[in-house]
Amino acid sequence: MQADAKNKKRAQQPGHRRMVNVLIAIAPILAMSCYYYGTRVLYMALAAIGTGLAAELICVKLRGRRVELSDGLSSVVTALLLTMLLPATMPMLLVIFGVLFAVVVIKQPFGGYGNNPFNPAACAFAFLSICWPYYTYHYPMPFDHTLAAWGDNAGKLLTGPAMSLKMGSLPRYDMMDMLLGNAPGGLGTTNILLLCACGLFLLATKTVKPSISLGFLASCGLFAFLFPRITTSRLDSLAYELMAGTIVFGAFFLITDPVTAPKKRLAQLVYGVLAGVITMLFRHFGAFSQGLVFAVIFANALMPLVERGCSKLRFGKYVKSTPIVAEEGAPDEA
């Protein structure tokens, strides 16, 4: 029995390291968001983290299981990922609702950490999008320091560049503004340069799989190049599509979630490309300007099929498929 406990603890350690690295990568994004929008961002993050930890603790205790470090770390990661997707003016009560939905509805009913078939942060944002679309897709401008740190903000709100693309018009923000985050959007999704730097950190520490992120970005870019929504050059369409909305953030922080992503390299590449195509289809034909979270949910649902199908392809030969074991921190297979 002691050996089983040691093996379980050893298997969880890669997952712990990954979540710590994700938190390290989120920290500068959170700090930049505070610089853009003031202390309200910090209150939103603290409310989300506190709600996530409390909900996780209660659910784990109700299931009669001992609370592990992985439970706390995963709830903090989920809370911060959801917060970074939201606008600075999101009512605090809706932030709390979103985190509760992620933990109580999406994560714990399937067995908690490491067992959820869908990304909790993506599902929570989709839930808020459907129920409260105005609050979810209207943003203040960065450096709008008139935002109240606590309570509702009913000032001037704007739609993001992704909505301009959906309407077939060129965003009124130039590319340099979008690279530096000087455009309305989710708290942690607008500064493309910072997101790329944090993404490189995640890649360098082997926290995320490059085949997923690069396959996702490549398919999104190719789709934007082949099917432009604006009348300028195709290269401009490609650049604006990638920088507008949540694509870069999702490429490193959502679609790469190891619990809901494939474990084999070929399947990871196919999964990333598939998620990118679905994302662009949602952006072109969906009801909302940003379809990333819905694409993540669809890709999560298709992941077992992708894993099983790619397991039959090895060096161009058919091999018998093996059962999929969704174990956090498991090594890739060639």
C-alpha positions as CSV (number, residue, x, y, z in Angstrom):
1,M,0.0,0.0,0.0
2,Q,2.9,2.3,0.8
3,A,4.4,1.5,-2.6
4,D,1.1,2.5,-4.3
5,A,1.1,5.8,-2.5
6,K,4.7,6.5,-3.5
7,N,4.0,5.7,-7.1
8,K,0.9,7.9,-7.1
9,K,2.9,10.8,-5.6
10,R,5.7,10.3,-8.1
11,A,3.2,10.4,-11.0
12,Q,1.7,13.6,-9.7
13,Q,5.0,15.5,-9.5
14,P,5.2,16.3,-13.3
15,G,1.7,17.7,-13.0
16,H,2.7,19.8,-10.1
17,R,5.7,21.2,-11.9
18,R,3.6,22.0,-15.0
19,M,1.0,23.9,-12.9
20,V,3.7,25.9,-11.1
21,N,5.2,26.8,-14.5
22,V,1.8,27.9,-15.8
23,L,1.4,30.1,-12.7
24,I,4.8,31.6,-13.3
25,A,3.8,32.3,-16.9
26,I,0.5,33.9,-15.9
27,A,2.2,36.1,-13.3
28,P,3.6,38.7,-15.7
29,I,0.3,38.7,-17.7
30,L,-1.6,39.4,-14.5
31,A,0.9,42.2,-13.6
32,M,0.5,43.7,-17.0
33,S,-3.3,43.6,-16.6
34,C,-3.1,45.4,-13.3
35,Y,-1.0,48.1,-15.1
36,Y,-3.6,48.4,-17.8
37,Y,-6.7,48.5,-15.6
38,G,-5.7,49.1,-12.0
39,T,-6.3,47.3,-8.8
40,R,-9.7,45.9,-9.9
41,V,-7.9,43.1,-11.8
42,L,-6.2,42.1,-8.5
43,Y,-9.6,41.9,-6.7
44,M,-11.0,39.8,-9.6
45,A,-8.1,37.4,-9.4
46,L,-8.4,37.1,-5.6
47,A,-12.1,36.5,-5.8
48,A,-11.7,33.9,-8.4
49,I,-8.9,32.1,-6.5
50,G,-10.7,32.2,-3.2
51,T,-13.9,30.8,-4.8
52,G,-12.0,28.1,-6.6
53,L,-10.1,26.9,-3.5
54,A,-13.3,26.9,-1.4
55,A,-15.3,25.1,-3.9
56,E,-12.5,22.5,-4.5
57,L,-12.1,21.9,-0.7
58,I,-15.8,21.4,-0.1
59,C,-16.3,19.1,-3.1
60,V,-13.2,17.0,-2.2
61,K,-14.4,16.7,1.4
62,L,-17.9,15.7,0.3
63,R,-16.5,13.0,-1.8
64,G,-14.7,11.6,1.2
65,R,-11.2,12.1,-0.2
66,R,-8.1,13.7,1.3
67,V,-7.2,17.1,-0.1
68,E,-4.0,17.0,-2.2
69,L,-1.7,19.8,-3.4
70,S,-2.7,19.1,-6.9
71,D,-6.3,20.0,-6.1
72,G,-5.3,23.5,-4.8
73,L,-2.9,24.1,-7.7
74,S,-5.4,23.1,-10.4
75,S,-8.1,25.3,-8.9
76,V,-5.8,28.3,-8.8
77,V,-4.7,27.7,-12.4
78,T,-8.4,27.4,-13.5
79,A,-9.4,30.5,-11.7
80,L,-6.6,32.6,-13.1
81,L,-7.1,31.3,-16.7
82,L,-10.8,32.2,-16.6
83,T,-10.0,35.6,-15.1
84,M,-7.5,36.4,-17.9
85,L,-10.2,35.7,-20.5
86,L,-12.7,38.1,-18.9
87,P,-13.0,41.9,-19.4
88,A,-12.0,44.2,-16.5
89,T,-15.6,45.3,-16.1
90,M,-17.0,41.8,-15.5
91,P,-19.2,41.9,-12.4
92,M,-17.5,40.2,-9.4
93,L,-20.6,38.0,-8.9
94,L,-20.3,36.6,-12.5
95,V,-16.6,35.9,-11.9
96,I,-17.6,33.8,-8.9
97,F,-20.4,32.1,-10.9
98,G,-17.9,31.2,-13.6
99,V,-15.3,29.7,-11.2
100,L,-18.1,27.7,-9.4
101,F,-19.3,26.4,-12.7
102,A,-15.7,25.3,-13.7
103,V,-15.1,23.4,-10.4
104,V,-18.6,22.2,-9.4
105,V,-20.0,21.3,-12.8
106,I,-17.1,20.6,-15.1
107,K,-14.3,19.3,-12.8
108,Q,-15.5,17.5,-9.7
109,P,-18.4,15.4,-11.1
110,F,-15.8,13.5,-13.3
111,G,-13.5,12.7,-10.4
112,G,-11.6,16.0,-9.9
113,Y,-8.0,16.8,-10.9
114,G,-6.8,14.8,-13.9
115,N,-10.1,13.3,-14.8
116,N,-12.1,16.1,-16.4
117,P,-12.8,15.4,-20.1
118,F,-13.3,19.2,-20.8
119,N,-11.2,22.2,-20.0
120,P,-12.8,23.8,-17.0
121,A,-11.8,27.4,-17.8
122,A,-13.0,27.1,-21.4
123,C,-16.3,25.7,-20.3
124,A,-16.8,28.4,-17.7
125,F,-16.1,31.1,-20.2
126,A,-18.5,29.5,-22.6
127,F,-21.1,29.4,-19.8
128,L,-20.7,33.1,-19.1
129,S,-20.7,33.9,-22.9
130,I,-24.1,32.2,-23.4
131,C,-25.8,33.5,-20.2
132,W,-24.3,37.1,-20.1
133,P,-22.9,37.9,-23.5
134,Y,-22.9,41.7,-23.1
135,Y,-20.8,41.6,-20.0
136,T,-18.5,39.0,-21.5
137,Y,-17.8,40.6,-24.9
138,H,-17.7,44.3,-24.0
139,Y,-14.5,45.8,-22.7
140,P,-13.0,49.1,-21.4
141,M,-10.0,50.6,-23.0
142,P,-6.7,50.0,-21.3
143,F,-5.5,52.7,-18.9
144,D,-9.1,53.5,-18.1
145,H,-8.4,54.1,-14.4
146,T,-12.0,55.3,-13.7
147,L,-12.9,51.6,-13.1
148,A,-14.2,51.0,-9.6
149,A,-12.0,48.4,-7.8
150,W,-15.1,46.7,-6.4
151,G,-18.6,46.8,-7.8
152,D,-20.1,47.3,-11.2
153,N,-18.7,49.6,-13.8
154,A,-21.2,51.1,-16.2
155,G,-18.9,53.4,-18.1
156,K,-18.1,53.4,-21.8
157,L,-17.5,49.9,-23.1
158,L,-16.3,48.8,-26.5
159,T,-16.3,45.7,-28.6
160,G,-12.9,44.2,-29.4
161,P,-11.0,43.9,-32.7
162,A,-12.4,40.4,-33.2
163,M,-15.9,41.9,-33.6
164,S,-14.7,44.3,-36.3
165,L,-13.3,41.3,-38.2
166,K,-16.6,39.5,-37.8
167,M,-18.4,42.5,-39.3
168,G,-16.0,42.4,-42.2
169,S,-14.2,45.6,-41.4
170,L,-10.6,46.4,-40.5
171,P,-10.0,47.0,-36.8
172,R,-9.4,50.6,-35.9
173,Y,-6.3,49.6,-33.9
174,D,-3.1,49.3,-35.8
175,M,-0.9,46.2,-35.4
176,M,1.6,47.9,-33.1
177,D,-1.2,48.8,-30.7
178,M,-2.4,45.2,-30.7
179,L,1.1,43.8,-30.2
180,L,1.5,46.0,-27.1
181,G,-2.0,45.4,-25.8
182,N,-3.4,48.9,-26.4
183,A,-6.8,47.6,-27.6
184,P,-9.9,46.4,-25.8
185,G,-10.1,42.7,-24.9
186,G,-9.8,40.2,-22.2
187,L,-7.5,41.0,-19.3
188,G,-4.7,38.7,-20.4
189,T,-5.3,38.3,-24.1
190,T,-4.4,41.6,-25.7
191,N,-0.6,42.0,-25.3
192,I,0.6,39.7,-28.0
193,L,4.3,40.3,-27.4
194,L,4.0,39.4,-23.7
195,L,1.9,36.3,-24.5
196,C,4.5,35.1,-27.0
197,A,7.3,35.6,-24.4
198,C,5.3,33.6,-21.8
199,G,4.5,31.0,-24.5
200,L,8.2,30.6,-25.2
201,F,8.9,30.1,-21.5
202,L,6.2,27.3,-21.4
203,L,7.8,25.7,-24.5
204,A,11.4,26.0,-23.1
205,T,10.4,24.4,-19.9
206,K,8.5,21.6,-21.8
207,T,5.3,22.6,-20.0
208,V,3.3,22.6,-23.2
209,K,3.8,20.6,-26.3
210,P,5.0,22.5,-29.4
211,S,3.2,20.2,-31.7
212,I,-0.2,21.3,-30.3
213,S,0.6,25.1,-30.1
214,L,2.3,25.4,-33.4
215,G,-0.2,23.2,-35.2
216,F,-3.0,25.3,-33.8
217,L,-1.4,28.6,-34.7
218,A,-0.5,27.3,-38.2
219,S,-4.0,26.1,-39.0
220,C,-5.5,29.4,-37.8
221,G,-3.1,31.4,-39.8
222,L,-3.5,29.3,-43.0
223,F,-7.3,29.5,-42.6
224,A,-7.2,33.3,-42.2
225,F,-4.9,33.6,-45.3
226,L,-7.1,31.4,-47.5
227,F,-10.4,32.9,-46.3
228,P,-9.8,36.5,-45.4
229,R,-12.6,38.5,-43.9
230,I,-11.2,42.0,-44.7
231,T,-10.6,43.5,-48.0
232,T,-6.9,44.4,-47.5
233,S,-4.1,41.9,-48.2
234,R,-4.2,38.3,-47.2
235,L,-1.1,38.9,-45.0
236,D,-3.0,41.6,-43.1
237,S,-5.9,39.3,-42.6
238,L,-3.6,36.6,-41.2
239,A,-1.9,39.1,-38.8
240,Y,-5.2,40.6,-37.6
241,E,-6.9,37.3,-37.1
242,L,-4.1,35.9,-35.0
243,M,-3.8,39.1,-32.9
244,A,-7.5,39.8,-32.4
245,G,-9.2,38.0,-29.6
246,T,-8.0,35.0,-27.7
247,I,-6.1,32.9,-30.3
248,V,-2.5,33.4,-29.0
249,F,-3.6,33.1,-25.4
250,G,-5.5,29.9,-26.2
251,A,-2.5,28.4,-28.1
252,F,-0.4,28.3,-25.0
253,F,-2.8,28.2,-22.1
254,L,-6.0,26.4,-23.1
255,I,-5.6,24.0,-26.0
256,T,-2.4,22.6,-24.5
257,D,-4.0,21.4,-21.2
258,P,-2.4,17.9,-20.8
259,V,-5.5,16.4,-19.1
260,T,-7.7,17.0,-22.1
261,A,-5.1,16.8,-24.9
262,P,-3.7,13.7,-26.6
263,K,-0.5,12.1,-25.2
264,K,1.1,11.0,-28.5
265,R,3.0,13.3,-30.7
266,L,1.2,12.7,-34.0
267,A,-2.2,12.9,-32.2
268,Q,-1.1,16.2,-30.6
269,L,-0.3,17.7,-34.0
270,V,-3.6,16.5,-35.5
271,Y,-5.4,17.8,-32.4
272,G,-3.8,21.2,-32.6
273,V,-4.6,21.6,-36.3
274,L,-8.2,20.4,-35.8
275,A,-8.7,22.8,-32.9
276,G,-7.4,25.7,-35.1
277,V,-9.8,24.9,-38.0
278,I,-12.8,24.6,-35.6
279,T,-11.8,27.9,-33.9
280,M,-11.8,29.7,-37.3
281,L,-15.1,28.2,-38.3
282,F,-16.6,29.4,-35.0
283,R,-15.1,32.9,-35.6
284,H,-16.5,33.0,-39.1
285,F,-19.9,31.4,-38.7
286,G,-20.6,31.3,-34.9
287,A,-22.8,33.6,-32.9
288,F,-19.9,35.2,-31.0
289,S,-16.9,37.1,-32.2
290,Q,-14.5,34.8,-30.5
291,G,-15.1,31.0,-30.8
292,L,-11.9,29.7,-29.2
293,V,-13.5,28.3,-26.0
294,F,-16.3,26.5,-28.0
295,A,-13.6,25.1,-30.3
296,V,-11.6,23.9,-27.3
297,I,-14.7,22.1,-26.0
298,F,-15.3,20.4,-29.4
299,A,-11.7,19.5,-29.6
300,N,-11.8,18.0,-26.1
301,A,-14.8,15.9,-27.2
302,L,-13.0,14.7,-30.3
303,M,-9.7,14.0,-28.5
304,P,-10.3,10.2,-27.9
305,L,-11.1,9.7,-31.6
306,V,-8.0,11.6,-32.6
307,E,-5.8,9.6,-30.1
308,R,-7.3,6.3,-31.2
309,G,-7.0,7.0,-34.9
310,C,-3.4,8.2,-34.7
311,S,-2.5,5.2,-32.7
312,K,-3.1,3.1,-35.8
313,L,-0.6,5.1,-37.8
314,R,3.0,4.5,-37.1
315,F,5.6,4.9,-39.9
316,G,2.7,4.5,-42.4
317,K,1.7,1.1,-41.1
318,Y,-1.4,-0.1,-39.4
319,V,-1.0,-1.1,-35.8
320,K,-3.5,-2.3,-33.3
321,S,-4.8,0.6,-31.2
322,T,-4.2,0.6,-27.5
323,P,-6.4,1.9,-24.7
324,I,-5.9,5.6,-23.9
325,V,-4.7,6.3,-20.4
326,A,-5.2,9.9,-19.4
327,E,-2.4,10.1,-16.8
328,E,-1.1,13.5,-15.9
329,G,2.6,13.8,-16.6
330,A,2.8,10.6,-18.7
331,P,5.7,10.6,-21.2
332,D,5.0,11.1,-24.9
333,E,5.1,8.1,-27.2
334,A,6.7,8.3,-30.6
